[in-house]
Amino acid sequence: MTGRWQMIVALSLCVALFAANWTALDVAQQEISRDLDLTSAAGVWLIYLYPAALLGVLIPVKGRLGVLLLGLGAFGLASAAAAAFAANGAMLIGCRAGQGLAAAIVLRAGFELTREHFRGTEWWPALVIPVALAVPALIAGPLLGVVITNFLSFRWTFLINVPLTVVALVLVALFTPRTAPNMQARA
């Protein structure tokens, strides 16, 4: 069963994941700086490189669904690499940049898919739903970061993205229509 509105739900999960990931790391920064002996400048790069990399959303994409799935996979891999292999600040900052660029690719491809499948009066609700879900995720991110960091370790703020990314991959693959509807009849 594939439908346009189910696709919006799947894309909303991606947006919420990226939003929570953005703010969750803010509260983990002290532990990260302590564990990896980061300088204050490296700590700033760690926090602000992710939203800066999200500016990659301005890059046009082709092959929307394939690119979106590739971006999600890259986000999951960058998260796993940050959790498992980041032995120093430079590696962690590189993984964080990879997360941001991958998220930007997914967001851009998702926007293009939405534009392809929705027109007229359906366009704004289809666009606003993921954005509206990003707000509570941005707010929940620091709370999740505190809980995860206090009870596990900062590496879990990255590692938790891996199963969530797999869920998002499955949902997007299942619920994204393979062809755009005939928009001439809808417009």
N, C-alpha and C positions, 0 to 999 in steps of 0.2 A: 504494500500500500504506500504509494508516494503521492504527496499532495503539497501544494504550495505553502499552506499554513503550517504543516508539519515541518517543512523546511525552515520556516521562520523560527519555530521552537528550537530546532537543532542549531541554527545560527545564533540564537539567543544564548544557548549554553556556551558557545564559543566566546561570545562577547563577555558574558559573566565571568568565565574562567580567566580571560585576559585582564579584566578589570580588577578582580580580586588578587590576581598575581601581582599587579602593579603596586597595590598598597600593602600587601602582606609583608613584603620585604622591608618596608620602612622600619617596622618594629624589630625585625631580626638583624638589622644592620649592626647594632652593638655587639651581639654575639659573633656575627661574622667577622667584624673587625678584630675582635679579641682572638678568635680561633685561627684566623688566617693572617694575623698581624698586618692588617691593612692600614695605610696612612689615611689621614682625614681626606686627602684628595681622592684616593682610590675609593673611599666610602661614598663620596659624592658621585663619582662615576658610576658606581654600582647602583645607586638609587635613580639617577637621572638619565642614564643611558637607555633604559627600557622605554620611557615615554618619548625620548628623542628618536629612537629607532622606529617607533610607531609612526613617525612622519613618512616612513616608507609607504604608507597607505596612499600616498599621492602618485605612486608608480602605477601606470596602467598595466593590466594583466590580460592575457589571452587564455583560452581554455579554462574557463572559470571553475568548473567542478574539480578537474584534475589539479589545477593550481591550488585550490582551496585544500584539498586532501593532502597535497604535498606540503603546504604550509603548516597544516595541523601536525603532520608527522615530524616536520622539522622542529616545531615547538616542543613536542614530546621528547624528541632526542636531545635538544638543547637543555631541557629540564633534567633529563636523566644524567646527562654529562655534568651538569652543575652539581647535582646531588652526589654523584659517585666519584667523579674524577677531579673536581676542582681542588687541587692541592695548594693553590696560592691565589692571591687576589686577581692577577692578570687572567688566569684561566676562568675564574668565576665571572669576571667582567665580560670576557669574550662570550661566555655562555649566555649571559644576560642580554648582550647585544643580539645574539642569535635568536633568543626568545622574542625580543622586540621586533626584529625584522620578520620573523615567521608569523607573529601575530598580525603585523601590518599586511602581509600577503593574504592571510585569511580574511581579515576585515575588508580589504579591497575586493577580493574575489567574491565574498559574501554580498557586498554592496552591489556588485555587478550582476550577480545571480538574482538578487531581489529586484533590481531594475529590469532584468530580462523577463521576470515572471509576474510582475505587478505593474499595473498602469491605472490611470484615472484615480478614482476615490480610494482604491485599495493601496496605492503607493505609500501614503503617509502612515497608515497603521502598520504596514509591513516594515517600514523603516523605524518607526518609533518603538515598537515592542522590544527589539534587542537593546536599544539605547535606554529605555526605561528600566530594563533588568540590570543594566550596567551600574546604575546608581546604587541600589542596595548591595551589589557585589563590591563596589568601591568602598562602601561603608563597612562591610563585613570583613574585608581583607585584613585590616589591622587586628581585629579581634581574632581571626583565624591565625594570623602570624604570631600573636602573643601565645595563644594556646599551643600551637605546634612547637614553637621555640621553647617554651617553658617545660613542656612534657616530653618532647623528643629532642630535636636539634634543628638548627637552621637548615640543614640539608633536606629535611622533610618538607620545608616550604617549597622546595623544588620538586622533590620526589612525588608529592601528592598530585602534581600535574600530570604525571604519566598515566595513571588509570583514568583520570578525568579526560585526558586527551583521547585515549582509546574509546571511551564512551562517546565523545563528540565525533570522532571519526566514523564510528558505526552509525550513529544517528544521521549524520550528514549524508553518508553513503546510501543509507536506506531511504531517507525521506526527501532527497533532492530529485525533482523530476528531471529526467534525462533530456527532455526537449522542452523548449519554451512553448507556451500556448500561443495560439494565433491571436496576437494582440490587436490586429485590425478590428476584429469583432468586438473586443472589449473596450477599446478606446473611445 
